[in-house]
Amino acid sequence: MSRYTLEKMLDRTRPGMFISGATGRQEGWVDDQNGQTKIGEYCAIAYQIWWLGRLIEIDGTLQYGDIIERTLLNHVYAAQNPEDGRERYFVNINGKRSYEKGAHCCQGNFHRSLARMPEYIFYTLDNGIAVNLYASCETEISIEGMKVRLEQRTDYPVSGDIEMTIEPSQEKDFALRLRIPKWAGTFNVTVNKQPVVTKQVKGGVEIRRKWKKGDAVRLELPMESRWIQGRGFNEGYYALMRGPQVFCLSERYNPNLKDYSWRDITVDPESLGPPSQEDQRVKQRNGLMCTATGWSPTSDRSQPADVNLVFTDFPEESAMETYYKLPDATDTMEDELYR
């Protein structure tokens, strides 16, 4: 049943998982991709993450971590207002988001899920260590009675640069696995600043060697923007992603769009600027923003763009829309997780 459920979530033509990593609408299964109301009930989101983490333990496939990462950096972070701490029962993809008053199980599971999140960073697999999530942290892991201290240093997902220090209590031969996200077409791994031979494994690569105290691993992932093709309700519309993060248009940063149908704005992909953290609210949550230009719904696309756009990462409190029109679909792509 787990395999069947996963196949239905990631079905190429009728995926049950939304681009934010959420599944379900109004506490029921849907595969129409209509994200307008009550998407991703939080109890289901919490158990989805715990279930995927368990699948990693069962068969060692780090690719499940791609879904955990997508859900965490988008839907989970959007489920709480970082300014006042309120939690969301649902987080819709299209349209204005809202809060619901009163205590319920989703609030409890929201806090439980955050408390358990460190469990999904590192794994011990086949007498080795696997790194599933990338975040600044440190841990101590026991392998066959020997202690290994690991430290990650990174601002991921702002950049794709991840540095790790491996410190075993004694020199020992074991495998270190790194999850390579499906969105990363290329990557670079070095050990002590030297190129290293890696072995491809399910969802990542493996480095096997005799590790000694102070060994330094560096993983570089390309963080490029891309336009993702919508499915079902979003057919003919496109979402902006960079690495694992989904971007949106919001009321706070786009007051000039209040009189338009957000969904029918056409974005000029050539105008997309580099990501930044210029705004303090965005920087506080380690988010990103970027600018672009586009055409309002009734404007003539043969004329110069007539609206300025500010995209922010999906957790932005005042987010209004995730999918937009583009002049053409030449440089768009299918969601990598659906493949």
Secondary structure in CASP SS format (residue, H / E / C, confidence):
PFRMAT SS
TARGET T0000
AUTHOR 0000-0000-0000
METHOD secondary structure of the structure
MODEL  1
M C 1.00
S H 1.00
R H 1.00
Y H 1.00
T H 1.00
L H 1.00
E H 1.00
K H 1.00
M H 1.00
L C 1.00
D C 1.00
R C 1.00
T C 1.00
R C 1.00
P C 1.00
G C 1.00
M E 1.00
F C 1.00
I C 1.00
S C 1.00
G C 1.00
A C 1.00
T E 1.00
G C 1.00
R E 1.00
Q C 1.00
E C 1.00
G E 1.00
W C 1.00
V C 1.00
D C 1.00
D C 1.00
Q C 1.00
N C 1.00
G C 1.00
Q C 1.00
T C 1.00
K C 1.00
I E 1.00
G C 1.00
E C 1.00
Y H 1.00
C H 1.00
A H 1.00
I H 1.00
A H 1.00
Y H 1.00
Q H 1.00
I H 1.00
W H 1.00
W H 1.00
L H 1.00
G H 1.00
R H 1.00
L H 1.00
I H 1.00
E H 1.00
I H 1.00
D H 1.00
G C 1.00
T C 1.00
L C 1.00
Q C 1.00
Y H 1.00
G H 1.00
D H 1.00
I H 1.00
I H 1.00
E H 1.00
R H 1.00
T H 1.00
L H 1.00
L H 1.00
N H 1.00
H H 1.00
V H 1.00
Y H 1.00
A H 1.00
A C 1.00
Q E 1.00
N C 1.00
P C 1.00
E C 1.00
D C 1.00
G C 1.00
R C 1.00
E E 1.00
R C 1.00
Y C 1.00
F C 1.00
V C 1.00
N C 1.00
I C 1.00
N C 1.00
G C 1.00
K C 1.00
R C 1.00
S C 1.00
Y C 1.00
E C 1.00
K C 1.00
G C 1.00
A C 1.00
H C 1.00
C H 1.00
C H 1.00
Q H 1.00
G H 1.00
N H 1.00
F H 1.00
H H 1.00
R H 1.00
S H 1.00
L H 1.00
A H 1.00
R H 1.00
M H 1.00
P H 1.00
E H 1.00
Y H 1.00
I C 1.00
F E 1.00
Y E 1.00
T E 1.00
L E 1.00
D C 1.00
N C 1.00
G E 1.00
I E 1.00
A E 1.00
V E 1.00
N C 1.00
L C 1.00
Y C 1.00
A C 1.00
S C 1.00
C E 1.00
E E 1.00
T E 1.00
E E 1.00
I E 1.00
S E 1.00
I E 1.00
E C 1.00
G C 1.00
M E 1.00
K E 1.00
V E 1.00
R E 1.00
L E 1.00
E E 1.00
Q E 1.00
R E 1.00
T E 1.00
D C 1.00
Y C 1.00
P C 1.00
V C 1.00
S C 1.00
G C 1.00
D E 1.00
I E 1.00
E E 1.00
M E 1.00
T E 1.00
I E 1.00
E E 1.00
P E 1.00
S C 1.00
Q C 1.00
E C 1.00
K E 1.00
D E 1.00
F E 1.00
A E 1.00
L E 1.00
R E 1.00
L E 1.00
R E 1.00
I C 1.00
P C 1.00
K C 1.00
W C 1.00
A C 1.00
G C 1.00
T C 1.00
F C 1.00
N E 1.00
V E 1.00
T E 1.00
V E 1.00
N C 1.00
K C 1.00
Q E 1.00
P E 1.00
V C 1.00
V C 1.00
T C 1.00
K E 1.00
Q E 1.00
V E 1.00
K C 1.00
G C 1.00
G E 1.00
V E 1.00
E E 1.00
I E 1.00
R E 1.00
R E 1.00
K E 1.00
W E 1.00
K C 1.00
K C 1.00
G C 1.00
D E 1.00
A E 1.00
V E 1.00
R E 1.00
L E 1.00
E E 1.00
L C 1.00
P C 1.00
M C 1.00
E C 1.00
S E 1.00
R E 1.00
W E 1.00
I E 1.00
Q E 1.00
G C 1.00
R C 1.00
G H 1.00
F H 1.00
N H 1.00
E C 1.00
G C 1.00
Y C 1.00
Y E 1.00
A E 1.00
L E 1.00
M E 1.00
R E 1.00
G C 1.00
P C 1.00
Q E 1.00
V E 1.00
F E 1.00
C E 1.00
L E 1.00
S E 1.00
E C 1.00
R C 1.00
Y C 1.00
N C 1.00
P H 1.00
N H 1.00
L H 1.00
K C 1.00
D C 1.00
Y C 1.00
S C 1.00
W H 1.00
R H 1.00
D H 1.00
I C 1.00
T E 1.00
V E 1.00
D C 1.00
P H 1.00
E H 1.00
S H 1.00
L C 1.00
G C 1.00
P C 1.00
P C 1.00
S E 1.00
Q C 1.00
E C 1.00
D C 1.00
Q H 1.00
R H 1.00
V H 1.00
K H 1.00
Q H 1.00
R C 1.00
N C 1.00
G C 1.00
L C 1.00
M E 1.00
C E 1.00
T E 1.00
A E 1.00
T E 1.00
G E 1.00
W E 1.00
S C 1.00
P C 1.00
T C 1.00
S C 1.00
D C 1.00
R C 1.00
S C 1.00
Q C 1.00
P C 1.00
A C 1.00
D C 1.00
V E 1.00
N E 1.00
L E 1.00
V E 1.00
F E 1.00
T E 1.00
D E 1.00
F C 1.00
P C 1.00
E C 1.00
E C 1.00
S C 1.00
A E 1.00
M E 1.00
E E 1.00
T C 1.00
Y E 1.00
Y E 1.00
K E 1.00
L C 1.00
P C 1.00
D C 1.00
A C 1.00
T C 1.00
D C 1.00
T E 1.00
M E 1.00
E C 1.00
D C 1.00
E C 1.00
L C 1.00
Y C 1.00
R C 1.00
END
